[in-house]
Amino acid sequence: MRIAIARSPPPGREPYSGYLDPVLRELFARAGIHHELVTIPAARVFGEADSGNLDAAISPVRSAGAEFPRLLSMSESILPVELAGLYTRNDIRLSSVEDFFDYRLAHIRGWKPAEKYFSEHQRVELARNPGVLMSMLLHDRVDVVFYATYPGRYLANEIGLMNLKVSEFHVSIDVYLHLNKRHARLLPIIEASLLDMKADGSLDSILAEHGIRR
């Protein structure tokens, strides 16, 4: 099963907490399914899975919606992801969504969680991938980027972006699996495997190794 996922930093390297990989390895091993992650731009994740070019998609969106009628969404979330504003200036304070509107902001093009909060923001730059996003902050093209904290810290370290700060405002969202309808028979198998991982503590154990709690 080839699974679309938005481009992100390489998993499993400090300080980025690559906890998705071991979760998926355990999940699909229990389900008896070989899987491969295919990284593509966030705006194309659902489209590639819906068209059948890929078999499934992983996204921080609960339902693919009417725009992608050939996708079946798993009701159980796979794992949580923390999103926040990332910045370096000492004078910035971000304790609410409204505070972000006082600053030049950037997020990844087509990234639904960011669009939910900042579709009305008048000073938003859109980045094609996380590397470009963090580079915009490094070169002072924006004041704040809205992104997942763990990969954001990894990228900041990689490009020499020092003194990265995380906003007081943050949200935890859940990541879901969406299958193309041709794999409908696999959906209950995968979901049962995930429920087993949650029940026996193996999911929490994997997350705990990376400092994450559900």
DRENDO-83958 format. One record per residue (C-alpha): residue number from 1; residue in three letters; chain; x, y, z. Coordinates in Angstrom, 3 decimals, padded with zeros to 6 digits. Layout:
N
@nr->NUM; rest->ala; kette->A; px->X; py->Y; pz->Z;
...
***
This chain:
214
@nr->1; rest->met; kette->A; px->000.000; py->000.000; pz->000.000;
@nr->2; rest->arg; kette->A; px->001.478; py->003.313; pz->-001.124;
@nr->3; rest->ile; kette->A; px->000.396; py->006.147; pz->001.163;
@nr->4; rest->ala; kette->A; px->000.524; py->009.864; pz->000.359;
@nr->5; rest->ile; kette->A; px->001.845; py->012.121; pz->003.094;
@nr->6; rest->ala; kette->A; px->002.826; py->015.780; pz->003.063;
@nr->7; rest->arg; kette->A; px->006.529; py->016.512; pz->002.781;
@nr->8; rest->ser; kette->A; px->008.197; py->016.777; pz->006.151;
@nr->9; rest->pro; kette->A; px->011.701; py->016.521; pz->007.593;
@nr->10; rest->pro; kette->A; px->013.422; py->013.114; pz->007.629;
@nr->11; rest->pro; kette->A; px->011.913; py->010.932; pz->010.374;
@nr->12; rest->gly; kette->A; px->013.790; py->009.533; pz->013.310;
@nr->13; rest->arg; kette->A; px->016.579; py->012.104; pz->013.638;
@nr->14; rest->glu; kette->A; px->016.971; py->014.319; pz->016.678;
@nr->15; rest->pro; kette->A; px->015.720; py->016.851; pz->017.581;
@nr->16; rest->tyr; kette->A; px->012.805; py->016.059; pz->015.245;
@nr->17; rest->ser; kette->A; px->010.660; py->013.392; pz->016.875;
@nr->18; rest->gly; kette->A; px->009.939; py->010.925; pz->014.092;
@nr->19; rest->tyr; kette->A; px->007.253; py->008.983; pz->015.905;
@nr->20; rest->leu; kette->A; px->004.998; py->008.432; pz->012.880;
@nr->21; rest->asp; kette->A; px->007.284; py->005.806; pz->011.316;
@nr->22; rest->pro; kette->A; px->007.361; py->003.346; pz->014.234;
@nr->23; rest->val; kette->A; px->003.608; py->003.768; pz->014.772;
@nr->24; rest->leu; kette->A; px->002.882; py->002.917; pz->011.145;
@nr->25; rest->arg; kette->A; px->005.346; py->000.016; pz->011.116;
@nr->26; rest->glu; kette->A; px->003.595; py->-001.565; pz->014.086;
@nr->27; rest->leu; kette->A; px->000.123; py->-000.792; pz->012.759;
@nr->28; rest->phe; kette->A; px->000.608; py->-002.268; pz->009.312;
@nr->29; rest->ala; kette->A; px->002.619; py->-005.225; pz->010.610;
@nr->30; rest->arg; kette->A; px->-000.362; py->-006.163; pz->012.789;
@nr->31; rest->ala; kette->A; px->-002.704; py->-005.739; pz->009.835;
@nr->32; rest->gly; kette->A; px->-000.425; py->-007.836; pz->007.612;
@nr->33; rest->ile; kette->A; px->-000.064; py->-005.078; pz->005.025;
@nr->34; rest->his; kette->A; px->003.142; py->-003.862; pz->003.385;
@nr->35; rest->his; kette->A; px->003.195; py->-000.064; pz->003.231;
@nr->36; rest->glu; kette->A; px->005.296; py->002.695; pz->001.725;
@nr->37; rest->leu; kette->A; px->005.091; py->006.420; pz->002.469;
@nr->38; rest->val; kette->A; px->005.222; py->008.702; pz->-000.576;
@nr->39; rest->thr; kette->A; px->005.977; py->012.341; pz->000.261;
@nr->40; rest->ile; kette->A; px->004.257; py->014.941; pz->-001.904;
@nr->41; rest->pro; kette->A; px->003.088; py->018.566; pz->-001.484;
@nr->42; rest->ala; kette->A; px->000.307; py->018.939; pz->001.088;
@nr->43; rest->ala; kette->A; px->-002.146; py->020.315; pz->-001.472;
@nr->44; rest->arg; kette->A; px->-001.924; py->017.073; pz->-003.511;
@nr->45; rest->val; kette->A; px->-002.205; py->014.479; pz->-000.730;
@nr->46; rest->phe; kette->A; px->-005.940; py->013.806; pz->-001.046;
@nr->47; rest->gly; kette->A; px->-005.988; py->014.168; pz->-004.813;
@nr->48; rest->glu; kette->A; px->-003.317; py->011.528; pz->-005.403;
@nr->49; rest->ala; kette->A; px->-005.112; py->009.007; pz->-003.190;
@nr->50; rest->asp; kette->A; px->-008.561; py->009.825; pz->-004.576;
@nr->51; rest->ser; kette->A; px->-007.390; py->009.439; pz->-008.167;
@nr->52; rest->gly; kette->A; px->-005.902; py->006.020; pz->-007.450;
@nr->53; rest->asn; kette->A; px->-002.346; py->007.054; pz->-008.278;
@nr->54; rest->leu; kette->A; px->-001.668; py->006.179; pz->-004.635;
@nr->55; rest->asp; kette->A; px->-003.628; py->003.862; pz->-002.351;
@nr->56; rest->ala; kette->A; px->-004.202; py->006.020; pz->000.706;
@nr->57; rest->ala; kette->A; px->-003.445; py->009.335; pz->002.369;
@nr->58; rest->ile; kette->A; px->-002.430; py->010.426; pz->005.842;
@nr->59; rest->ser; kette->A; px->-003.662; py->013.864; pz->006.826;
@nr->60; rest->pro; kette->A; px->-004.573; py->015.959; pz->009.888;
@nr->61; rest->val; kette->A; px->-008.135; py->016.165; pz->008.558;
@nr->62; rest->arg; kette->A; px->-010.873; py->013.889; pz->009.881;
@nr->63; rest->ser; kette->A; px->-012.798; py->013.550; pz->006.611;
@nr->64; rest->ala; kette->A; px->-011.654; py->013.971; pz->003.033;
@nr->65; rest->gly; kette->A; px->-015.046; py->015.474; pz->002.193;
@nr->66; rest->ala; kette->A; px->-017.248; py->015.514; pz->-000.891;
@nr->67; rest->glu; kette->A; px->-014.449; py->016.818; pz->-003.077;
@nr->68; rest->phe; kette->A; px->-012.757; py->013.416; pz->-002.866;
@nr->69; rest->pro; kette->A; px->-015.613; py->010.882; pz->-003.166;
@nr->70; rest->arg; kette->A; px->-013.378; py->007.846; pz->-003.665;
@nr->71; rest->leu; kette->A; px->-011.735; py->008.173; pz->-000.247;
@nr->72; rest->leu; kette->A; px->-012.902; py->006.329; pz->002.866;
@nr->73; rest->ser; kette->A; px->-011.790; py->007.918; pz->006.129;
@nr->74; rest->met; kette->A; px->-010.874; py->005.866; pz->009.173;
@nr->75; rest->ser; kette->A; px->-012.878; py->007.003; pz->012.207;
@nr->76; rest->glu; kette->A; px->-010.037; py->006.344; pz->014.675;
@nr->77; rest->ser; kette->A; px->-007.163; py->008.829; pz->014.653;
@nr->78; rest->ile; kette->A; px->-003.634; py->007.448; pz->014.363;
@nr->79; rest->leu; kette->A; px->-001.795; py->009.935; pz->016.579;
@nr->80; rest->pro; kette->A; px->-001.691; py->013.551; pz->017.754;
@nr->81; rest->val; kette->A; px->000.362; py->016.413; pz->016.314;
@nr->82; rest->glu; kette->A; px->001.045; py->019.728; pz->018.070;
@nr->83; rest->leu; kette->A; px->000.786; py->022.892; pz->015.967;
@nr->84; rest->ala; kette->A; px->001.982; py->026.323; pz->017.071;
@nr->85; rest->gly; kette->A; px->003.531; py->029.580; pz->015.979;
@nr->86; rest->leu; kette->A; px->007.314; py->029.399; pz->015.632;
@nr->87; rest->tyr; kette->A; px->009.388; py->032.578; pz->015.812;
@nr->88; rest->thr; kette->A; px->012.668; py->034.052; pz->017.084;
@nr->89; rest->arg; kette->A; px->011.933; py->037.631; pz->018.144;
@nr->90; rest->asn; kette->A; px->011.779; py->038.385; pz->021.865;
@nr->91; rest->asp; kette->A; px->009.015; py->040.968; pz->021.486;
@nr->92; rest->ile; kette->A; px->006.444; py->038.617; pz->019.960;
@nr->93; rest->arg; kette->A; px->003.597; py->037.342; pz->022.119;
@nr->94; rest->leu; kette->A; px->001.130; py->034.804; pz->020.727;
@nr->95; rest->ser; kette->A; px->-001.440; py->033.677; pz->023.250;
@nr->96; rest->ser; kette->A; px->-004.458; py->033.569; pz->020.915;
@nr->97; rest->val; kette->A; px->-005.297; py->033.210; pz->017.225;
@nr->98; rest->glu; kette->A; px->-006.011; py->036.941; pz->017.088;
@nr->99; rest->asp; kette->A; px->-002.434; py->037.739; pz->018.106;
@nr->100; rest->phe; kette->A; px->-001.119; py->036.156; pz->014.900;
@nr->101; rest->phe; kette->A; px->-002.888; py->038.838; pz->012.862;
@nr->102; rest->asp; kette->A; px->-000.450; py->041.442; pz->014.181;
@nr->103; rest->tyr; kette->A; px->002.515; py->039.808; pz->012.426;
@nr->104; rest->arg; kette->A; px->003.701; py->038.659; pz->009.032;
@nr->105; rest->leu; kette->A; px->002.748; py->034.998; pz->008.901;
@nr->106; rest->ala; kette->A; px->003.599; py->031.996; pz->006.742;
@nr->107; rest->his; kette->A; px->002.255; py->028.473; pz->006.477;
@nr->108; rest->ile; kette->A; px->002.390; py->025.660; pz->003.949;
@nr->109; rest->arg; kette->A; px->000.253; py->026.026; pz->000.841;
@nr->110; rest->gly; kette->A; px->-002.841; py->023.829; pz->000.983;
@nr->111; rest->trp; kette->A; px->-002.371; py->022.992; pz->004.665;
@nr->112; rest->lys; kette->A; px->-005.937; py->022.726; pz->005.990;
@nr->113; rest->pro; kette->A; px->-005.200; py->023.291; pz->009.724;
@nr->114; rest->ala; kette->A; px->-003.547; py->026.630; pz->008.962;
@nr->115; rest->glu; kette->A; px->-006.251; py->027.668; pz->006.514;
@nr->116; rest->lys; kette->A; px->-008.839; py->027.032; pz->009.243;
@nr->117; rest->tyr; kette->A; px->-007.354; py->029.739; pz->011.445;
@nr->118; rest->phe; kette->A; px->-005.781; py->032.192; pz->009.025;
@nr->119; rest->ser; kette->A; px->-007.864; py->032.330; pz->005.845;
@nr->120; rest->glu; kette->A; px->-008.713; py->035.982; pz->006.641;
@nr->121; rest->his; kette->A; px->-005.153; py->037.025; pz->007.517;
@nr->122; rest->gln; kette->A; px->-004.040; py->039.874; pz->005.253;
@nr->123; rest->arg; kette->A; px->-000.288; py->039.274; pz->005.499;
@nr->124; rest->val; kette->A; px->000.175; py->035.569; pz->004.803;
@nr->125; rest->glu; kette->A; px->002.938; py->034.013; pz->002.729;
@nr->126; rest->leu; kette->A; px->002.459; py->030.474; pz->001.433;
@nr->127; rest->ala; kette->A; px->005.382; py->028.052; pz->001.280;
@nr->128; rest->arg; kette->A; px->005.536; py->025.017; pz->-000.992;
@nr->129; rest->asn; kette->A; px->007.207; py->022.807; pz->001.620;
@nr->130; rest->pro; kette->A; px->008.489; py->022.885; pz->005.235;
@nr->131; rest->gly; kette->A; px->012.067; py->023.679; pz->004.206;
@nr->132; rest->val; kette->A; px->010.992; py->026.808; pz->002.373;
@nr->133; rest->leu; kette->A; px->008.710; py->027.716; pz->005.275;
@nr->134; rest->met; kette->A; px->011.493; py->027.717; pz->007.856;
@nr->135; rest->ser; kette->A; px->013.868; py->029.449; pz->005.453;
@nr->136; rest->met; kette->A; px->011.401; py->032.329; pz->005.230;
@nr->137; rest->leu; kette->A; px->011.686; py->032.746; pz->008.987;
@nr->138; rest->leu; kette->A; px->015.472; py->032.499; pz->008.880;
@nr->139; rest->his; kette->A; px->015.723; py->035.273; pz->006.266;
@nr->140; rest->asp; kette->A; px->013.210; py->037.569; pz->008.000;
@nr->141; rest->arg; kette->A; px->010.633; py->037.371; pz->005.246;
@nr->142; rest->val; kette->A; px->008.017; py->036.675; pz->007.926;
@nr->143; rest->asp; kette->A; px->007.745; py->037.109; pz->011.681;
@nr->144; rest->val; kette->A; px->005.992; py->033.830; pz->012.490;
@nr->145; rest->val; kette->A; px->005.396; py->030.475; pz->010.847;
@nr->146; rest->phe; kette->A; px->002.525; py->028.211; pz->011.819;
@nr->147; rest->tyr; kette->A; px->003.687; py->024.624; pz->011.724;
@nr->148; rest->ala; kette->A; px->004.088; py->021.389; pz->013.678;
@nr->149; rest->thr; kette->A; px->006.493; py->021.974; pz->016.545;
@nr->150; rest->tyr; kette->A; px->008.602; py->018.808; pz->016.321;
@nr->151; rest->pro; kette->A; px->009.584; py->018.935; pz->012.636;
@nr->152; rest->gly; kette->A; px->009.856; py->022.711; pz->012.961;
@nr->153; rest->arg; kette->A; px->012.534; py->022.353; pz->015.629;
@nr->154; rest->tyr; kette->A; px->014.371; py->019.791; pz->013.516;
@nr->155; rest->leu; kette->A; px->014.453; py->022.088; pz->010.492;
@nr->156; rest->ala; kette->A; px->015.504; py->025.091; pz->012.571;
@nr->157; rest->asn; kette->A; px->018.474; py->023.095; pz->013.818;
@nr->158; rest->glu; kette->A; px->019.360; py->021.948; pz->010.291;
@nr->159; rest->ile; kette->A; px->019.467; py->025.465; pz->008.830;
@nr->160; rest->gly; kette->A; px->021.067; py->027.183; pz->011.819;
@nr->161; rest->leu; kette->A; px->017.973; py->029.051; pz->012.936;
@nr->162; rest->met; kette->A; px->018.812; py->029.836; pz->016.539;
@nr->163; rest->asn; kette->A; px->016.615; py->030.716; pz->019.518;
@nr->164; rest->leu; kette->A; px->013.456; py->029.261; pz->018.049;
@nr->165; rest->lys; kette->A; px->010.461; py->029.971; pz->020.260;
@nr->166; rest->val; kette->A; px->007.075; py->028.245; pz->020.408;
@nr->167; rest->ser; kette->A; px->003.900; py->030.261; pz->020.876;
@nr->168; rest->glu; kette->A; px->001.774; py->030.014; pz->023.978;
@nr->169; rest->phe; kette->A; px->-001.132; py->029.389; pz->021.621;
@nr->170; rest->his; kette->A; px->-000.970; py->025.842; pz->020.353;
@nr->171; rest->val; kette->A; px->-003.415; py->023.216; pz->019.194;
@nr->172; rest->ser; kette->A; px->-003.249; py->019.447; pz->019.167;
@nr->173; rest->ile; kette->A; px->-004.793; py->017.840; pz->016.127;
@nr->174; rest->asp; kette->A; px->-005.222; py->014.209; pz->015.179;
@nr->175; rest->val; kette->A; px->-003.836; py->012.503; pz->012.106;
@nr->176; rest->tyr; kette->A; px->-006.130; py->010.192; pz->010.133;
@nr->177; rest->leu; kette->A; px->-005.758; py->007.547; pz->007.437;
@nr->178; rest->his; kette->A; px->-007.911; py->007.769; pz->004.294;
@nr->179; rest->leu; kette->A; px->-008.117; py->004.786; pz->001.904;
@nr->180; rest->asn; kette->A; px->-009.084; py->004.682; pz->-001.738;
@nr->181; rest->lys; kette->A; px->-012.368; py->002.778; pz->-002.059;
@nr->182; rest->arg; kette->A; px->-010.696; py->-000.064; pz->-003.899;
@nr->183; rest->his; kette->A; px->-009.171; py->-000.997; pz->-000.534;
@nr->184; rest->ala; kette->A; px->-012.453; py->-000.790; pz->001.393;
@nr->185; rest->arg; kette->A; px->-012.074; py->-004.346; pz->002.715;
@nr->186; rest->leu; kette->A; px->-008.830; py->-003.347; pz->004.461;
@nr->187; rest->leu; kette->A; px->-010.330; py->-000.456; pz->006.415;
@nr->188; rest->pro; kette->A; px->-011.851; py->-002.534; pz->009.265;
@nr->189; rest->ile; kette->A; px->-008.670; py->-004.625; pz->009.477;
@nr->190; rest->ile; kette->A; px->-006.446; py->-001.566; pz->009.889;
@nr->191; rest->glu; kette->A; px->-008.869; py->000.070; pz->012.300;
@nr->192; rest->ala; kette->A; px->-009.034; py->-003.070; pz->014.459;
@nr->193; rest->ser; kette->A; px->-005.235; py->-003.205; pz->014.565;
@nr->194; rest->leu; kette->A; px->-005.100; py->000.429; pz->015.663;
@nr->195; rest->leu; kette->A; px->-007.668; py->-000.152; pz->018.408;
@nr->196; rest->asp; kette->A; px->-005.603; py->-003.114; pz->019.626;
@nr->197; rest->met; kette->A; px->-002.496; py->-000.885; pz->019.786;
@nr->198; rest->lys; kette->A; px->-004.389; py->001.666; pz->021.844;
@nr->199; rest->ala; kette->A; px->-005.863; py->-000.989; pz->024.128;
@nr->200; rest->asp; kette->A; px->-002.637; py->-002.868; pz->024.864;
@nr->201; rest->gly; kette->A; px->-000.573; py->000.280; pz->025.425;
@nr->202; rest->ser; kette->A; px->001.828; py->-000.203; pz->022.525;
@nr->203; rest->leu; kette->A; px->000.805; py->003.073; pz->020.850;
@nr->204; rest->asp; kette->A; px->001.333; py->005.038; pz->024.045;
@nr->205; rest->ser; kette->A; px->004.672; py->003.282; pz->024.550;
@nr->206; rest->ile; kette->A; px->005.927; py->004.323; pz->021.117;
@nr->207; rest->leu; kette->A; px->004.784; py->007.896; pz->021.624;
@nr->208; rest->ala; kette->A; px->006.311; py->008.046; pz->025.102;
@nr->209; rest->glu; kette->A; px->009.735; py->007.191; pz->023.646;
@nr->210; rest->his; kette->A; px->009.502; py->010.480; pz->021.749;
@nr->211; rest->gly; kette->A; px->008.087; py->012.540; pz->024.596;
@nr->212; rest->ile; kette->A; px->004.530; py->012.525; pz->023.267;
@nr->213; rest->arg; kette->A; px->001.392; py->011.834; pz->025.245;
@nr->214; rest->arg; kette->A; px->-002.057; py->011.297; pz->023.758;
***
